[in-house]
């Protein structure tokens, strides 16, 4: 089966689950055109169309449509839109309609922007059809989107290493799941992940592995596990000694995202900081924590490496 996110393994439609995606500011701009006779455009500009003010009505219709997109398109998510605007630009034979939609949600607003343009065009058509039988609607397209994995635009991808801390997994009594989620997630984002190991909780090899990986040029070192409150959960204590400077913003973002989904996440410990040319982040050892980390860190964490080389924030 193909990789369309709106199809399951059998080819049936499904709604995409965005529960694990971070809520961020997202924006989309769409535009389209309605072609009319020059005389009709003149009537619109003079506010002489018999049905009333065309552009004001079309603008309100487009805004309303954007807010009702989830009702019109079956697999769209209901979103709390923070801003919708519809603008018009005249030429000799057509009107260009542009919509801008913003939200702070877990998925984008492309469909809302496209729906606003389409509905505004249909409203113009309805209000002018008595005086113009030649109208054609077309060229509806997405012009720009920002937020989520589309923004910020960061080309750089660091080399990544993953260390799993677990007594049971290192002894062969369990299977690593959280570490593999991290490996796969960063590989899918374009990173090279060619450093991976499993150690027992509290292992002295943690320090030597981190130091060795730093010398080998691993730029992002992630540990998974050993961050709880048990007597052998020593990852945080060890990593504190290896970090030159804490990165509290990363820690706060990861904690806030986890607590927003699971109350017991407040009991988990984590740490993030820089060490030489590397960034080290220690995460709880659950699959949920690994998935949350991917949602929070990618792609924003990649910007850190530009900053470390003197780039602007």
C-alpha positions in Angstrom: 0.0 0.0 0.0 1.2 3.6 -0.6 2.2 6.0 2.2 -0.8 8.4 2.0 -1.6 9.3 5.6 -5.3 9.3 4.9 -5.3 5.6 3.9 -4.9 2.6 6.2 -3.2 -0.6 5.3 -6.3 -1.8 3.5 -6.7 1.3 1.5 -9.7 2.6 3.5 -9.9 6.2 4.5 -8.9 7.3 8.0 -8.5 10.4 9.9 -4.8 11.3 10.8 -4.1 11.1 14.5 -2.4 14.3 15.5 -2.5 13.7 19.3 1.3 13.4 19.6 2.0 16.5 17.4 3.0 19.7 19.2 0.6 22.6 19.1 2.5 25.5 17.3 1.6 28.6 15.5 0.7 27.6 12.0 -0.2 29.8 9.0 -1.3 29.2 5.4 -1.9 31.5 2.5 -4.0 30.5 -0.5 -5.2 32.3 -3.6 -7.5 31.8 -6.6 -9.0 33.8 -9.4 -12.4 34.5 -10.8 -12.5 35.6 -14.4 -15.3 38.1 -15.4 -16.2 40.6 -18.1 -14.6 44.1 -17.7 -18.1 45.6 -17.4 -18.8 43.3 -14.4 -15.6 44.3 -12.7 -16.6 47.9 -13.1 -20.0 47.3 -11.5 -18.3 45.5 -8.6 -15.9 48.4 -8.1 -18.8 50.9 -8.3 -20.8 48.9 -5.8 -23.6 48.7 -8.5 -24.3 44.9 -8.5 -28.1 44.6 -7.8 -27.5 42.0 -5.0 -25.4 44.4 -2.9 -21.7 44.9 -1.9 -20.0 41.9 -3.6 -16.6 42.0 -1.9 -17.8 42.5 1.6 -20.2 39.6 1.2 -17.5 37.5 -0.4 -15.1 38.3 2.4 -17.5 37.3 5.2 -18.5 34.2 3.3 -14.8 33.2 3.0 -14.1 33.7 6.7 -17.2 31.7 7.6 -16.2 28.9 5.3 -12.7 28.7 6.8 -14.3 28.2 10.2 -16.5 25.4 8.9 -13.9 23.5 6.9 -14.0 20.5 9.2 -17.8 20.2 8.4 -17.2 20.4 4.7 -14.2 18.1 4.2 -14.7 14.8 6.1 -11.1 14.1 7.2 -10.1 17.6 8.3 -9.6 18.3 12.0 -11.7 20.9 13.9 -9.3 23.8 14.6 -9.5 26.9 16.8 -8.6 29.5 14.2 -7.0 32.6 15.6 -7.2 34.8 12.4 -8.8 34.6 9.0 -8.5 37.3 6.4 -9.6 37.5 2.7 -8.3 40.1 0.3 -9.1 41.0 -3.3 -7.0 42.4 -6.1 -8.4 43.6 -9.4 -7.1 43.2 -12.9 -8.7 43.9 -16.3 -10.4 40.5 -16.6 -10.2 38.8 -13.2 -10.2 39.3 -9.5 -7.5 37.6 -7.5 -8.7 36.3 -4.1 -6.1 35.8 -1.3 -6.8 34.2 2.1 -4.6 34.1 5.1 -5.4 31.7 8.0 -3.6 31.3 11.4 -4.0 29.0 14.3 -2.1 27.5 17.2 -2.9 23.9 16.9 -1.4 20.4 16.2 -2.0 20.5 12.4 -1.9 23.0 9.6 -4.5 25.3 8.1 -3.9 24.8 4.4 -7.4 23.4 3.8 -9.0 26.3 5.7 -7.2 28.8 3.5 -8.1 27.0 0.3 -11.7 26.7 1.5 -11.9 30.4 2.2 -10.7 31.3 -1.3 -13.1 28.8 -3.0 -16.1 30.0 -1.0 -15.3 33.7 -1.6 -15.1 33.0 -5.3 -18.4 31.1 -5.3 -20.0 34.0 -3.5 -18.8 36.5 -6.1 -20.1 34.1 -8.8 -23.5 34.0 -7.1 -23.8 37.7 -6.7 -22.8 38.5 -10.3 -24.4 35.6 -12.2 -27.4 37.7 -13.2 -25.2 40.2 -15.1 -22.3 37.9 -16.3 -22.7 34.5 -17.8 -19.0 34.1 -18.7 -17.5 33.8 -15.2 -14.9 31.1 -14.6 -13.3 30.2 -11.3 -9.8 28.7 -11.3 -6.1 28.8 -10.3 -7.0 28.0 -6.7 -3.7 27.0 -5.0 -1.7 27.0 -1.8 0.8 29.8 -1.9 2.6 29.4 1.4 2.4 27.5 4.7 4.4 27.9 7.9 4.5 26.0 11.2 4.9 22.4 12.2 7.6 20.7 10.2 7.5 23.4 7.5 9.0 26.1 9.7 11.5 27.2 10.6 13.4 26.4 7.4 16.5 24.7 8.6 18.7 22.7 6.2 21.4 21.5 8.6 21.1 18.0 10.0 23.4 16.9 12.8 24.9 13.5 13.3 23.0 11.7 16.0 23.8 8.9 18.5 21.3 7.1 20.8 22.2 5.4 24.1 19.5 3.2 25.7 19.8 2.7 29.5 18.1 -0.4 30.7 19.0 -3.4 32.8 16.5 -5.8 31.2 17.3 -4.8 27.6 21.1 -5.0 28.1 20.6 -8.4 29.7 18.6 -9.6 26.7 15.3 -9.9 28.7 13.6 -7.1 26.9 13.4 -5.4 23.5 14.4 -1.8 23.0 11.5 0.3 21.6 12.1 3.9 22.8 15.6 4.0 21.4 14.5 2.6 18.0 11.8 5.2 17.9 14.4 7.9 18.3 16.7 6.4 15.7 14.0 6.0 13.1 12.6 9.5 13.8 15.8 11.3 13.3 16.7 9.2 10.3 13.4 10.1 8.7 14.2 13.8 9.3 17.4 13.4 7.3 19.9 12.9 10.1 22.7 10.2 10.0 22.3 8.0 13.0 25.2 5.6 13.0 25.9 5.5 16.7 23.6 3.3 18.9 24.2 1.2 22.0 22.4 -0.3 25.0 23.9 -0.1 28.5 22.7 -1.3 31.9 21.3 1.3 34.3 24.1 3.2 36.1 26.8 1.8 33.8 30.2 3.4 34.0 30.3 3.0 30.3 27.9 5.9 29.8 30.5 8.5 30.5 33.1 6.9 28.3 30.6 6.4 25.5 29.5 10.0 25.5 33.1 11.2 25.6 34.1 8.9 22.7 31.1 9.9 20.6 31.9 13.6 21.1 35.5 13.0 19.9 34.1 11.1 16.9 31.9 14.2 16.0 28.5 13.1 17.1 26.6 16.4 17.4 23.4 15.2 19.1 23.6 12.6 21.8 20.3 11.2 23.1 19.9 8.9 26.1 16.7 7.0 26.8 16.0 5.6 30.2 17.5 5.7 33.7 15.7 9.0 34.5 13.1 7.8 37.0 13.2 7.8 40.8 14.6 4.3 41.4 18.0 3.7 43.1 19.6 2.6 39.8 18.2 5.5 37.8 21.5 7.4 37.6 21.5 8.8 34.1 20.7 12.4 35.2 23.4 12.5 37.8 26.0 11.2 35.3 25.0 13.5 32.5 25.1 16.6 34.8 28.9 16.0 35.1 29.3 15.9 31.3 27.3 19.0 30.4 29.0 22.4 30.2 25.9 24.5 30.1 22.2 23.5 30.6 19.6 24.3 27.9 16.5 25.0 30.1 14.3 25.9 27.2 14.6 22.4 25.8 14.0 20.9 29.2 10.9 23.0 29.8 9.5 22.3 26.3 9.8 18.6 26.7 8.4 18.6 30.3 5.4 20.8 29.3 4.6 18.6 26.3 4.7 15.5 28.4 2.6 16.9 31.2 0.0 18.1 28.8 -0.6 14.4 27.8 0.1 12.4 31.0 0.0 13.7 34.6 2.6 11.3 35.8 5.1 12.8 33.4 5.8 15.3 36.2 7.6 12.5 38.0 10.0 12.0 35.2 13.4 13.7 35.1 15.2 14.9 32.0 18.2 17.1 31.2 19.5 18.9 28.2 22.7 20.8 27.6 25.7 21.6 25.5 29.0 19.9 25.8 31.7 21.1 23.5 30.3 21.0 20.0 27.6 18.5 21.0 24.2 18.7 22.5 23.2 16.1 25.0 19.6 15.3 25.9 18.6 12.6 28.4 15.0 11.4 28.1 12.7 9.0 30.0 12.8 5.5 28.6 9.2 5.1 27.5 7.9 4.9 23.9 5.7 7.9 24.7 8.6 10.0 25.9 10.5 9.1 22.7 7.6 10.1 20.5 7.1 13.3 22.4 10.8 14.2 22.0 10.5 13.8 18.2 7.5 16.1 18.2 9.2 18.8 20.3 12.8 18.6 19.0 12.3 18.2 15.2 13.1 20.5 13.4 13.7 23.3 16.0 16.7 21.5 17.6 18.6 21.7 14.3 18.7 25.5 14.5 20.9 25.2 17.6 23.9 24.1 15.5 23.8 27.2 13.4 23.6 29.3 16.6 26.6 27.4 18.0 28.6 28.5 14.9 27.7 32.2 15.5 24.4 32.3 13.5 21.5 34.4 14.5 18.7 33.2 16.6 
